[in-house]
Amino acid sequence: MIRISLIAAVALLAAACSPQTTGAASDAPMQSADAASCATRGGTMKQVGRMQSWQCVISYADAGKRCTDGDQCQGDCRIEGNSGVAPGTAATGVCQATSDRFGCNTTVEDGKAGPTLCID
């Protein structure tokens, strides 16, 4: 009985280590009404995030401009990366480059750092 349980446990562990197959994943860019709408807004369809899902990514003209509030930017005013700046601390950020929300960023509003969020 113990031998059968041990063999079953080893089989389950081996199955858990096998790679998953992805049925619907595609490296081909989206060709749809969403892609046409994205192009109309000046964006491009890109694979983003951990799941590499297709999303419309728009580049902002004010990318990299120093800011102290999101109202000064087309996108968000942020400190990129896992900044380690405590929320509520006086901070200056830069206007985000694109509408891509993935990665770690600290938003800056009213001259103060917000919480750092990491989006996969």
PEDA-V655010 format. One record per backbone hydrogen bond with DSSP energy under -0.5 kcal/mol. NH is the residue of the N-H (numbers start at 1). CO is the residue of the C=O. If there is no record, write none. Layout:
# PEDA-V655010
nh=NH co=CO
nh=NH co=CO
This chain:
# PEDA-V655010
nh=5 co=1
nh=6 co=2
nh=7 co=3
nh=8 co=4
nh=9 co=5
nh=10 co=6
nh=11 co=7
nh=12 co=8
nh=13 co=9
nh=14 co=10
nh=15 co=11
nh=16 co=12
nh=17 co=13
nh=18 co=15
nh=23 co=21
nh=36 co=32
nh=37 co=33
nh=38 co=34
nh=39 co=35
nh=40 co=36
nh=41 co=37
nh=42 co=39
nh=43 co=38
nh=44 co=57
nh=46 co=55
nh=48 co=46
nh=48 co=53
nh=50 co=120
nh=52 co=49
nh=53 co=48
nh=55 co=46
nh=57 co=44
nh=57 co=55
nh=58 co=56
nh=59 co=42
nh=60 co=97
nh=63 co=60
nh=64 co=95
nh=65 co=62
nh=67 co=93
nh=72 co=69
nh=73 co=70
nh=78 co=76
nh=78 co=94
nh=79 co=106
nh=80 co=78
nh=81 co=104
nh=83 co=81
nh=88 co=113
nh=89 co=86
nh=91 co=111
nh=93 co=67
nh=94 co=78
nh=95 co=65
nh=96 co=76
nh=99 co=58
nh=103 co=119
nh=105 co=117
nh=106 co=79
nh=107 co=105
nh=107 co=115
nh=108 co=77
nh=109 co=112
nh=111 co=68
nh=112 co=109
nh=113 co=89
nh=114 co=107
nh=117 co=105
nh=119 co=103
nh=119 co=117
nh=120 co=118
